[in-house]
């Protein structure tokens, strides 16, 4: 079965959102001298988003991509990165489409 285009788009969205979360959490960490726990959480989640997005784009099936996407939403909210939140919400919607779920479960 070929990879659905919505799944590829999810990989792109997660990659962009992860980079945005990493930049924003880096700014927060630099301004607060690395004392904010939410910045560390967002940074870890950003690395997960980038990793999962890259694996999706390389053609791997990642059934846990929806979990990472939801964690990206939480990380974006904690670091006030609303653009990344919007991208992750759209990625979660794409991961919920029937053809993507069929591809991941098949």
KOLVEXTI-650497 format. One line per field, with one value per residue (C-alpha): x, y, z; residue in three letters. Coordinates in Angstrom, 1 decimal. Each point is the difference from the previous one (the first is absolute). Layout:
c1 = X;...
c2 = Y;...
c3 = Z;...
rest = ALA;...
This chain:
c1 = 0.0;1.3;0.5;-3.0;0.8;-1.6;2.5;2.9;-1.6;-0.1;3.7;0.7;-2.3;1.6;3.5;-0.9;-1.8;2.9;2.5;-2.3;-0.5;3.8;0.7;-2.7;1.1;3.6;-1.0;-1.9;3.0;2.4;-2.2;-0.6;3.5;-1.4;-2.2;-3.3;-1.1;-2.5;2.8;1.9;-3.2;-0.6;3.5;-0.2;-3.3;1.4;2.8;-2.6;-2.1;3.0;1.0;-3.5;-0.5;3.3;-0.9;-3.3;1.6;2.5;-2.9;-0.3;-3.3;-0.2;-3.2;0.9;0.1;-3.4;1.4;3.0;-2.2;-2.2;3.1;1.1;-3.3;0.6;3.6;-1.1;-2.6;2.5;2.5;-2.7;0.9;-3.4;1.2;1.5;-3.2;-2.0;2.3;-0.2;-3.7;-0.2;2.5;-2.2;-3.0;1.8;1.1;-3.6;-1.1;-1.3;2.5;3.0;-1.3;-0.5;3.6;1.4;-2.0;0.4
c2 = 0.0;3.4;2.7;2.4;3.7;1.1;-2.2;1.7;3.4;-0.9;-0.7;3.4;1.8;-1.8;0.9;3.7;0.1;-1.8;2.6;2.8;-1.5;-0.4;3.6;1.4;-2.2;1.0;3.7;-0.7;-1.9;2.7;2.7;-1.9;-1.5;-3.6;0.1;-0.7;-3.6;0.5;1.1;-3.2;-2.0;1.9;-0.6;-3.7;-0.2;2.1;-2.5;-2.8;1.9;0.6;-3.7;-1.4;2.5;-1.0;-3.7;0.5;1.9;-2.9;-2.4;-1.7;-0.9;1.7;-1.1;2.2;3.2;1.2;-0.2;2.1;2.4;0.5;0.5;2.6;1.8;0.0;1.2;2.8;1.1;0.0;2.1;2.3;-1.0;0.3;-0.6;-3.4;-0.8;0.6;-2.1;-2.9;0.2;-0.3;-2.9;-1.7;0.5;-1.5;-3.0;-0.7;-0.3;-3.6;-0.6;1.0;-2.2;-2.9;0.5;0.0;-3.0;-2.0
c3 = 0.0;-1.0;2.6;0.0;-0.8;3.3;1.9;-1.9;0.7;3.7;-0.1;-1.4;2.5;2.9;-1.2;-0.3;3.3;1.7;-1.3;1.1;3.5;0.2;-0.9;2.4;2.9;-0.7;0.3;3.2;1.4;-0.8;1.5;3.2;0.4;-0.5;3.1;-1.6;0.1;-2.8;-2.3;0.6;-0.6;-3.3;-1.1;0.6;-1.8;-2.9;-0.5;0.0;-2.6;-2.2;0.2;-0.7;-2.8;-1.6;0.4;-1.6;-3.0;-0.4;-0.5;3.4;1.6;3.5;1.8;3.0;-2.2;1.4;3.5;-0.9;-1.8;3.0;2.2;-2.5;0.5;3.8;-0.5;-2.3;2.5;2.8;-1.9;-1.6;-3.5;-1.6;-3.6;1.1;1.8;-3.2;-2.1;2.6;0.1;-3.7;0.1;2.6;-2.2;-3.0;2.1;0.9;-3.6;-0.8;-2.8;2.2;2.8;-2.4;-1.3;3.5;1.2;-3.2
rest = UNK;UNK;UNK;UNK;UNK;UNK;UNK;UNK;UNK;UNK;UNK;UNK;UNK;UNK;UNK;UNK;UNK;UNK;UNK;UNK;UNK;UNK;UNK;UNK;UNK;UNK;UNK;UNK;UNK;UNK;UNK;UNK;UNK;UNK;UNK;UNK;UNK;UNK;UNK;UNK;UNK;UNK;UNK;UNK;UNK;UNK;UNK;UNK;UNK;UNK;UNK;UNK;UNK;UNK;UNK;UNK;UNK;UNK;UNK;UNK;UNK;UNK;UNK;UNK;UNK;UNK;UNK;UNK;UNK;UNK;UNK;UNK;UNK;UNK;UNK;UNK;UNK;UNK;UNK;UNK;UNK;UNK;UNK;UNK;UNK;UNK;UNK;UNK;UNK;UNK;UNK;UNK;UNK;UNK;UNK;UNK;UNK;UNK;UNK;UNK;UNK;UNK;UNK;UNK;UNK;UNK
